[in-house]
Amino acid sequence: MTGTGNEAAGDRADGDGTVLGRRTTISDGVVALRRWSPEDAEWYAAVVTGDPLIQQFTAESPTVSADEVRSAIRELPAEPTGFLITDDATGQRLGNIALTHEHGIGDVSYWLAGHARGRGVATAALRLFTDWAHGALDLSEVRLWAHRDNAGSRAVAERAGYVRDPGRDGIREVKDRSWPTVAYVRRRPG
């Protein structure tokens, strides 16, 4: 999760997915990625702590509280590197997508609430977010890791244009457990 503040009226990304000025929303007409606001904290904590798949396949804490989430949102940097995934037409909250980056390379993570799965939302959000990261953050590549058994996330990565990067497969320590992970990468075009 990253970014703070509410979205402004008419605040949309330009055609190539970059965020200009004080814009707080990126959209493809199907999904929208907007900055986190303290009002999202209750939803975030409830979804993360109540969803077995999020607990099985992400590093999210099983005990995170809305107060902890609200505090984290207030401490986010002014320049976003993550967003709340929403339905562009209704504004319904659907998930989380974020990355860390340095030296022109980003590492993305994401999850969807159960009601949003199976509708192409994750693929659209990952594609939109990656396009934005390549342009707005000038990243040459965006990478992701998925638990070897997370078939849904692996399929999302491939549909969003990521390719397998088996040289980076390995065991990662997540929540005091060893996870067998598979790696994917999407390089900036050109």
Rosetta blueprint (number, residue, H / E / L):
1 M L
2 T L
3 G L
4 T L
5 G L
6 N L
7 E L
8 A L
9 A L
10 G L
11 D L
12 R L
13 A L
14 D L
15 G L
16 D L
17 G L
18 T L
19 V L
20 L L
21 G L
22 R L
23 R L
24 T L
25 T E
26 I E
27 S E
28 D L
29 G L
30 V L
31 V E
32 A E
33 L E
34 R E
35 R L
36 W L
37 S L
38 P H
39 E H
40 D H
41 A H
42 E H
43 W H
44 Y H
45 A H
46 A H
47 V H
48 V H
49 T H
50 G H
51 D L
52 P H
53 L H
54 I H
55 Q H
56 Q H
57 F H
58 T L
59 A L
60 E L
61 S L
62 P L
63 T L
64 V L
65 S L
66 A H
67 D H
68 E H
69 V H
70 R H
71 S H
72 A H
73 I H
74 R H
75 E L
76 L L
77 P L
78 A L
79 E L
80 P L
81 T L
82 G E
83 F E
84 L E
85 I E
86 T E
87 D E
88 D L
89 A L
90 T L
91 G L
92 Q L
93 R E
94 L E
95 G E
96 N E
97 I E
98 A E
99 L E
100 T E
101 H E
102 E E
103 H L
104 G L
105 I E
106 G E
107 D E
108 V E
109 S E
110 Y E
111 W E
112 L E
113 A L
114 G H
115 H H
116 A H
117 R L
118 G L
119 R L
120 G L
121 V H
122 A H
123 T H
124 A H
125 A H
126 L H
127 R H
128 L H
129 F H
130 T H
131 D H
132 W H
133 A H
134 H H
135 G H
136 A H
137 L L
138 D L
139 L L
140 S L
141 E E
142 V E
143 R E
144 L E
145 W E
146 A E
147 H E
148 R L
149 D L
150 N L
151 A H
152 G H
153 S H
154 R H
155 A H
156 V H
157 A H
158 E H
159 R H
160 A L
161 G L
162 Y L
163 V E
164 R E
165 D L
166 P H
167 G H
168 R H
169 D L
170 G E
171 I E
172 R E
173 E E
174 V E
175 K L
176 D L
177 R E
178 S E
179 W E
180 P E
181 T E
182 V E
183 A E
184 Y E
185 V E
186 R E
187 R E
188 R L
189 P L
190 G L
